[in-house]
Amino acid sequence: MSVCDLTTDVGSQPLDPATHLPLMEMVYSNSVLEEKFASAGGLNFFQPEVDDRWKNDLSIHQSIRVRFKDYRNPFNNVGVTEVTYDEAQSCPPVMDDQCDPGCISSENSWRYADVLFKNKFRVGVSWCVENEKLLYQDAESRFTESIEDGRKVQAAVGWSELICNAIATPATTLLPSFASVSATHYFDANTADPYDTMTKVINYMQRVYGPRWDSEFMILADPGFELEILSSQSNLHNYNSTGVATTNGNVDMFVAGGFRPMVALPRLWGKPVMIAPDVVDYYPTSGGLSGQNLNPFQNAAGTKYYVVIVSKRAFFHGAVTLMDKKYFPATCNNKNDAIQQTWLSFYKILFPNEIFVVAFTSAIE
């Protein structure tokens, strides 16, 4: 059977890897899966302008060298000199018109960054040929489930890489007037009121990035932030001070995850707050990760949660194929057939100044 012979009955056929792998390749080509992994869990927000010619040959390119446009301060790109007048001529004043030496800055506005691959991850399906006769529809269903699991893992790892690196090496605060609040772009607010704290931080980011704030930045937060800012103790409910009409916490509508915007309140600080998931998957009770907290928007102990402000171009991430889909037949010593595919993931902060992480100590006891 050729690829062109695909019919609605193909799913009920016993799996024949030589025949059916081309069909699976049609459904999940490398380019399709690359896009799926890149868009998982809200990561499709990031759209850095980078040169992707490094993808041509992984046997040669063991790392990624990306070329991207750097920020140029207009004050460094415009020549300004003071005008002087001829002291011997005062009526009328005459400028001392001397040709200024030097040229307008021609510094390169593009820069490079080397990105190392971070993780190798496998997706696929396997079955014991001794006790199971796998149908094509079963194999495709299991492979699809493996892909979806891969997307969830990639999203969690991606957000962890962004947040952990932003905390470990935060940018220096750019406005001197805000340095007394936080010297860097990582601020441990401890038990401070979330509404008051984020008002200051977001005002700072709005002032620094001006028009870009509305179209290029996003606010993300752990569900713990949503719970605390809507609680009756939050200063958000102080209408006389905030002017924000709210209801009591016990009747507010919670988003509680899914990278969806908070809907219980009007848009805060000029844009919505996207609430990250906090699902049972992050707290495994079996296997090698048992007992660990895998939520990227919390610390390992779960005692702190994070609110992240980030721009579209700040983070570069993705996955590329290391090994195409391969069929591994059963042997006498290993009675499992398998279809496997291996991927390499990569993550890199390109503009640390455009990331701000605020940590709050959870009030839930």
Secondary structure, DSSP 8 states (H G I E B T S, - for coil): --GGG--TTGGGSB--HHHHHHHHHHHT-HHHHHHHHHTGGGGGG----B--GGGG-TTT-SSEEEEEE----GGGSS------EEEEEETTEEE------S------SEEEEEE-EEEEEEEEEEEETTT---BHHHHHHHHHHHHHHHHHHHHHHHHHHHHHHHHHS--B-S-GGGTTT-SBSEEEEETS-HHHHHHHHHHHHHHHHTTHHHHHEEEEE-HHHHHHHTSTTSGGG-HHHH------GGGS----STTEE--SSS-STTS-EEE----GGGS--SSTTTT----TTB-TTSSEEEEEEEETTSEEEEEEEEEEEEEE---SS--EEEEEEEEEEEEEES-GGGEEEEEEE----
